[in-house]
Amino acid sequence: MTHQMLAYHMVDPSPWPLTGAAAALLMTSGLAMWFHYNSTLLMTLGLLTMLLTMFQWWRDIVREGTFQGHHTPPVQKSLRYGMILFITSEVFFFIGFFWAFYHSSLAPTPELGGCWPPTGITPLNPFEVPLLNTAVLLASGVTITWAHHSLMEANRNQTIQALTLTILLGLYFTALQAMEYYETPFTISDGVYGSTFFIATGFHGLHVIIGSMFLIVCLLRQIKFHFTSTHHFGFEAAAWYWHFVDVVWLFLYVSIYWWGS
Amino acid sequence: MLRNLLALRQISQRTISTASRRQIANRVPEKQKLFQEDNGMPVHLKGGVSDGVLYMITMGLTVFGTCYAVYELFVAAMPKKMK
């Protein structure tokens, strides 16, 4: 580790960008192998190397920040910019799927029966499980804010409790959504309704799972005393991501579940 | 059963209110010392032997996987004969 006098962080040479890129290659070619040659070996290898890369890369960031003190205020600022830009890119990712939904649903074609929901589709009742899901995610937004304030007030136990509650709510949402998926009378191959519904809500569900895992890591770090009351950017990043996931759900609920039914 | 439940309630309440019961000590200063040691090791190997093992496993899978992917691409590009 070179000794540096500047406020910015010159990272040590790291193999993880290379392994990450290779993982992307393996996953994509693995998908092709799975679809066309009925072999899942390459895809499994890709997933495994991706998980290993993610674990070690983020472990190294924790080491650099919490244990080596490299996350000075300018560095933290750049990390904040980075997370904001990443979340913005994810917003645009979802905008694409909302575009697809509105394109198909605002002017339903004759093939669908000229109506939305299309003929033959029985949509889910938006005032049953989807409404519960909305309440669950909104509550999780409250609990994560509670956790943040507890953290800023150096209240260790309340931070742990509130963060745990947030994670439990996130897992509850995932479980409820999984049950809903099982119970839907329509599938992804049921025309454009099925496609837009499952792709939009499916990617959202994936983001809930990712967000929950991020929160679990934060909980473990909080238990291990990594965060201080003034310096806890990892937690803030997780909280931003979680609020983003919540907002996407609200749009999904209003557009697809409620207006689209 | 009920007595156990009551005992559990008492213990969990006490655990929540006194961190010492949880027996998790703050090990961050030890980690800080370990990772700030001037031994020239890059951060991804600085934690010890297990870092190296995990690195070798990851790199091994990466190299093998990349070679395998390239091999399969060649095979897929050949019309009929498998070499």
Interface residues (C-beta under 8 A of the other chain):
Chain A: M1 V11 D12 P13 S14 P15 W16 L18 T19 A22 A23 L25 L26 S29 G30 M33 H36 Y37 L41 L42 L45 G46 L48 T49 L52 T53 Q56 D60 R63 E64 T66 F67 Q68 G69 R156 N157 Q161 I223 K224 F225 H226
Chain B: I16 S17 A19 I24 N26 R27 V28 K31 Q32 L34 F35 Q36 D38 G40 M41 P42 V43 H44 K46 G47 L54 Y55 I57 T58 M59 L61 T62 F64 G65 T66 Y68 A69 E72 L73 A76
